[in-house]
Amino acid sequence: MKIDKKLTSRLPKNGNDVEGVKELLALGYPAIAPVLPHLFQWLETGGPVVESAIQPFFAELGAPARDLACKALEASIKPALKYRLLRYVLPTWPRDVLITLPLEQLLQQYDFYGLDVWALKLMIDKRIPGHSELEEWRKFKIRHLKELLEVLDS
């Protein structure tokens, strides 16, 4: 698919190109649909001002970014991107979109970002049933984390 040069020329040039990204976002969806994957990549950067401008856009966008979010959550790498999605983007999405995402698979992952905890919180807050009982997962996570913290006290 060929992307319009008018759109690609407005893509951020670097992490501080907030004016360029604001101009692009002002065009709105669906006008910027062809460059959504390029914008989505900026959610992984974790700090530049461009990411802070793009994050609220995706939080409001919802369903049109569903496939991008799904692919990111299923990836075996990119925990920082998953964290930003779970913490700042997905909580504002409609429940009917969230139930189509692979959130439950994150419950068994342990990492620096606490993706399992953020996924569980999102599922509980949005009342997203999974194949497992969410309350049992919550109790297990709390018990497990307390046990780990007790190691530091001994």
N, C-alpha and C positions, 0 to 999 in steps of 0.2 A: 504494500500500500504506500503510495506516494503522499508525503506530508507537505502541506502548504508552507512555502518559505516564509510567509508572513508570520506563521505560528512559530516555526523553528527559530526565527531570528529574535523572537521575544523570550525564548527559553533563557533561564539564568546562565550567565557566563561564569559565575563563581558564587561562592557562599555568601557574598555580600551584595549581590545584584538584586536587591529587594525591589527596586523600582521597576526593573524589567519584569520580574515575576508578578508584581501587582498589576501591571498593564495587561499581562497575559490573563491573569485570573479575572480581571474586570470584563473580559470577553464572555465569561461564563460558560457553563455547560449547556448545550452540546457543542458549542463552537470550538472548544479546546479539546474535544474528545480524541482527536488524532495524536495529541502530545501528552495525554494522561500518563502513559507509562514512563515518559521522561520526567515528568513532574513527581511521580510517585517515588522515583529513585532518591529524590532529595530528602524523603522522610528518614532515610537511613543515616544521614550525616550527623545528626545529634548535636546541634549547636548553632550552626550558621544562621544568620537572620533570614535567609531564604527559607530554611526549613520551618522557622516559626511563622512565616507567612503562608506556607503551603499546608501545614498541618490543619489549621481551622477549615480550610477549603475542603479537604478530604473528609473531615469530620462532618461537615454539612452535606457533602455529596452523596454519601451512602451507596445505594444500589449500583449506580454506574461504575463504581470502583470495586465492586464485589469480587470480580475475577482477579484483579490485581492483589487484593487483600488475601484471597484464598491461596493464590500461588505463593505469596510471601509466608503465610502461616504454614504451608506444607513444605517449604524449603528446609533442608537439613542444616542450613547455615543462616546467617543474618539475624542473630538474636536481638540486636539493637533495633532493627526495623520491627520485629515482632513486638518488642516491648512498647515502642511508640504507638503501634496500632492498638494493642490491648489497653494501654493506659490513656491515650489521648484522642484516638480517632474512633474506634469502634463503640465506646460507651454511648455515643450520641446517635448511632445508627438505629434504624427501626428493627424491632425484634424479628420481623419476618425475613429480613436480610441476614441477620446474625445467625439464625438457626440453620442457615445453609452453609455456614463456615465450619471448617474443621477445628473447632475449639477443644473438643474432648481429647484429642490426641495430645494436646499440650499438658494435660493434667499429670501425665507420667514423666514429664521432662523436668530435670533439675538443672538450674544454671544460675549464673551470677545475677541475672535480671529478675529472677522469680517469675518466669513466664507461667509456670504452673499455677501460682497463686493469683496472678492477674487474670488468667483465663477462667479460673474458678470463680473469682469475684464477679467477672462479667456475666458468667453463666447464672450465678445466683441472683445478681441484680436484675437481670433481664428475664429471669425464670425460664431459662433455656434447658429443657430436659435433655439429658444425654442417655447413653445406654447404662450409665452407672447412676447411683443415687448421689446427688450433689451433697446432701447433708453428711453422708458417710465420708465423702471425699474431704469435706471441710473439717470434720473431726480428725480424720487421719492426718491431714496437713498440719493442723494445730499441734497434735500430739507429737508428730515427727519433728517439727521445728523446736518444740520445747525440749525434746530429748537431745537434739543437737546443741542447743544453747546450754544445757546442763553440763555438757562436756567442757565448756569454757569455764564454768564455775568450779570444776573439780581440779 
